[in-house]
Amino acid sequence: MIGHIFRRILDALIPISSESSIARSLSEETLTELLHPMIHRDKQWIVALFPYRNPKVRALIRAIKYRGEKAPLPALGRILADEIIQILADKKTLEGWRNPLLIPIPSSSARLKSRGYNQVERITLATLPHLEGQVTYAPDVLGREDRASQVEVLKSEREKNIAGAFSVIRPEKVSGMHVILIDDVAETGTTLIDAKRALIGAGASEVIAITLAH
């Protein structure tokens, strides 16, 4: 509850127009300096690249998500692709991963209609020029029911709100495959947990997730 209130206060401190300006001002060099990859404390299969409490990171994520800001995407795509390549190097050597599915967390149809875009899909697309031959992009695998936005739900209610929201539309593409999920922010991780549940239920061998921030 306290964390939820703290996030709301931070959101109010920076006007959305200022967030877009901050996002456009962030060079790849600056983003690299802000980079601080960390494994989620409760879910070892989730890796986040940037600390969300950093005001610049927060402005960046919100500008991409709520304002449709595209200027930072090429730099973010290169940075995210580098992280994916590093993780894949270990997975290939230690666990025999080959050409995993790269899946952006989908928006619900209602959210996509109201916003006009899925920011996670845009982020994921920005990685593809740097991952040629190493992953299979699969945006058509997961479906998502319309639910209340996780941002608008208290932490204590998020697991219940998202439970069962995801389903696998193309199980034939998932069975026996390794999967990398991409999302913008992982706080409690409940969205990624439910997406992973659906993928494992459809026969995926293993699922990991990489998010921009935590």
C-alpha positions as CSV (number, residue, x, y, z in Angstrom):
1,M,0.0,0.0,0.0
2,I,2.8,2.4,0.9
3,G,4.7,1.6,-2.3
4,H,1.5,2.2,-4.3
5,I,1.0,5.6,-2.7
6,F,4.7,6.5,-3.2
7,R,4.4,5.7,-7.0
8,R,1.4,7.9,-7.2
9,I,3.2,10.8,-5.6
10,L,6.2,10.4,-7.9
11,D,3.8,10.3,-10.9
12,A,2.3,13.6,-9.8
13,L,5.7,15.3,-9.4
14,I,6.7,15.2,-13.1
15,P,4.2,16.5,-15.7
16,I,3.6,14.3,-18.6
17,S,4.9,16.9,-21.1
18,S,8.1,17.2,-19.1
19,E,8.5,13.4,-19.2
20,S,8.5,13.5,-23.0
21,S,11.2,16.2,-22.9
22,I,13.3,14.2,-20.5
23,A,12.9,11.0,-22.6
24,R,14.0,12.8,-25.8
25,S,17.0,14.2,-24.1
26,L,18.4,10.8,-23.0
27,S,21.3,9.8,-25.2
28,E,22.4,6.2,-25.5
29,E,25.5,7.1,-23.4
30,T,23.3,8.5,-20.6
31,L,21.0,5.4,-20.8
32,T,24.1,3.2,-20.5
33,E,25.1,5.1,-17.4
34,L,21.7,4.5,-15.9
35,L,21.8,0.8,-16.7
36,H,21.7,-1.3,-13.6
37,P,20.6,-4.9,-14.4
38,M,19.1,-6.8,-11.5
39,I,17.4,-10.1,-10.9
40,H,13.9,-9.7,-9.4
41,R,14.2,-10.4,-5.6
42,D,11.4,-12.9,-5.5
43,K,11.4,-14.3,-9.1
44,Q,14.8,-15.3,-10.3
45,W,13.7,-15.7,-13.9
46,I,12.9,-12.0,-14.2
47,V,15.7,-9.5,-15.1
48,A,15.2,-5.7,-15.0
49,L,17.6,-3.3,-16.7
50,F,16.9,0.1,-15.0
51,P,15.8,1.2,-11.6
52,Y,12.3,2.7,-11.8
53,R,12.8,5.0,-8.9
54,N,15.4,7.0,-10.8
55,P,13.4,10.1,-12.0
56,K,15.0,9.9,-15.5
57,V,14.1,6.2,-15.9
58,R,10.6,6.9,-14.6
59,A,10.1,9.7,-17.1
60,L,11.4,7.6,-19.9
61,I,9.1,4.7,-19.3
62,R,6.0,6.9,-18.8
63,A,6.7,8.9,-21.9
64,I,7.0,5.7,-24.0
65,K,3.9,4.2,-22.4
66,Y,1.5,7.1,-22.1
67,R,2.7,9.6,-24.7
68,G,3.8,7.2,-27.4
69,E,7.3,8.6,-27.4
70,K,9.5,6.9,-30.0
71,A,12.7,8.9,-29.9
72,P,14.4,6.7,-27.2
73,L,13.5,3.4,-28.8
74,P,16.5,2.9,-31.1
75,A,18.9,3.3,-28.2
76,L,16.8,1.2,-25.9
77,G,16.6,-1.5,-28.5
78,R,20.3,-1.7,-28.7
79,I,20.7,-1.8,-25.0
80,L,18.0,-4.4,-24.5
81,A,19.4,-6.5,-27.4
82,D,22.8,-6.5,-25.8
83,E,21.3,-7.9,-22.6
84,I,19.4,-10.6,-24.5
85,I,22.6,-11.6,-26.3
86,Q,24.4,-11.9,-23.0
87,I,21.7,-14.0,-21.4
88,L,21.4,-16.2,-24.5
89,A,25.2,-16.8,-24.5
90,D,24.8,-18.4,-21.1
91,K,21.6,-20.2,-21.9
92,K,23.1,-21.7,-25.1
93,T,26.2,-22.9,-23.3
94,L,24.6,-24.2,-20.1
95,E,21.1,-25.2,-21.2
96,G,21.3,-25.7,-25.0
97,W,18.9,-22.9,-25.9
98,R,18.6,-22.3,-29.6
99,N,16.5,-19.6,-31.4
100,P,14.0,-18.9,-28.5
101,L,10.7,-17.1,-29.0
102,L,10.8,-13.4,-28.2
103,I,7.3,-12.4,-27.1
104,P,6.2,-8.9,-26.0
105,I,3.5,-8.8,-23.3
106,P,0.4,-8.0,-25.3
107,S,-2.1,-5.3,-24.5
108,S,-5.8,-6.2,-24.2
109,S,-8.0,-5.3,-27.2
110,A,-9.6,-2.5,-25.2
111,R,-6.3,-1.0,-24.1
112,L,-4.9,-1.2,-27.6
113,K,-8.0,0.5,-29.0
114,S,-7.9,3.3,-26.5
115,R,-4.1,3.9,-26.7
116,G,-3.6,3.0,-30.3
117,Y,-0.4,1.1,-29.7
118,N,1.4,-1.4,-27.5
119,Q,4.5,0.2,-26.1
120,V,6.0,-3.2,-25.2
121,E,5.7,-4.3,-28.8
122,R,7.4,-1.1,-30.0
123,I,10.3,-1.7,-27.5
124,T,10.6,-5.3,-28.6
125,L,10.6,-4.4,-32.3
126,A,13.5,-2.0,-31.6
127,T,15.7,-5.0,-30.6
128,L,15.2,-7.1,-33.7
129,P,17.8,-5.4,-36.0
130,H,20.4,-6.4,-33.4
131,L,19.1,-10.0,-32.9
132,E,19.0,-11.3,-36.4
133,G,19.2,-15.1,-36.5
134,Q,19.2,-15.4,-32.7
135,V,15.5,-15.2,-31.8
136,T,12.1,-15.8,-33.4
137,Y,9.8,-12.8,-32.9
138,A,6.4,-14.1,-32.0
139,P,3.9,-11.3,-31.2
140,D,0.9,-13.5,-32.2
141,V,1.3,-16.2,-29.5
142,L,-0.3,-14.7,-26.4
143,G,-3.7,-13.2,-26.0
144,R,-4.9,-11.1,-23.1
145,E,-8.4,-10.5,-21.7
146,D,-9.6,-7.0,-20.8
147,R,-9.0,-6.4,-17.1
148,A,-8.5,-3.3,-15.0
149,S,-5.0,-1.9,-15.5
150,Q,-2.5,-3.3,-13.0
151,V,-1.3,0.3,-12.4
152,E,-4.7,1.2,-11.1
153,V,-5.0,-1.9,-8.8
154,L,-3.5,-2.1,-5.3
155,K,-0.5,-4.4,-5.0
156,S,-2.5,-6.8,-2.8
157,E,-5.1,-7.2,-5.5
158,R,-2.9,-7.4,-8.6
159,E,-2.5,-11.2,-8.5
160,K,-6.3,-11.7,-8.3
161,N,-6.9,-9.0,-11.0
162,I,-4.5,-10.6,-13.6
163,A,-5.1,-14.3,-12.8
164,G,-6.1,-16.2,-15.9
165,A,-5.9,-13.1,-18.1
166,F,-3.4,-14.6,-20.6
167,S,-4.0,-17.5,-23.0
168,V,-1.9,-19.0,-25.7
169,I,-3.5,-18.5,-29.2
170,R,-0.9,-20.4,-31.1
171,P,0.1,-23.5,-29.0
172,E,1.8,-25.2,-31.9
173,K,4.4,-22.4,-31.9
174,V,5.0,-22.7,-28.2
175,S,5.3,-26.4,-27.5
176,G,8.9,-27.4,-26.7
177,M,10.2,-23.9,-27.1
178,H,12.2,-21.6,-24.9
179,V,10.7,-18.2,-24.4
180,I,11.9,-14.7,-23.6
181,L,9.1,-12.4,-22.5
182,I,9.6,-8.6,-22.8
183,D,7.7,-6.1,-20.6
184,D,8.3,-2.4,-19.7
185,V,8.0,-2.6,-15.9
186,A,8.0,-5.4,-13.4
187,E,7.0,-4.4,-9.8
188,T,5.2,-7.4,-8.3
189,G,5.7,-9.5,-11.4
190,T,2.1,-10.7,-11.4
191,T,1.6,-9.9,-15.1
192,L,4.7,-11.9,-16.1
193,I,3.7,-14.8,-13.8
194,D,0.3,-15.2,-15.5
195,A,1.9,-15.0,-18.9
196,K,4.4,-17.6,-18.0
197,R,1.6,-19.8,-16.6
198,A,-0.1,-19.8,-19.9
199,L,3.0,-20.5,-21.9
200,I,4.2,-23.4,-19.7
201,G,0.6,-24.8,-19.8
202,A,0.9,-24.8,-23.6
203,G,4.1,-26.8,-23.5
204,A,6.9,-24.2,-23.4
205,S,10.1,-25.7,-22.1
206,E,11.3,-22.6,-20.1
207,V,10.2,-19.0,-19.8
208,I,12.3,-16.1,-18.7
209,A,11.5,-12.4,-18.7
210,I,13.4,-9.2,-19.3
211,T,11.9,-5.8,-18.4
212,L,13.1,-2.3,-18.9
213,A,12.6,-1.4,-15.2
214,H,11.8,-2.6,-11.8
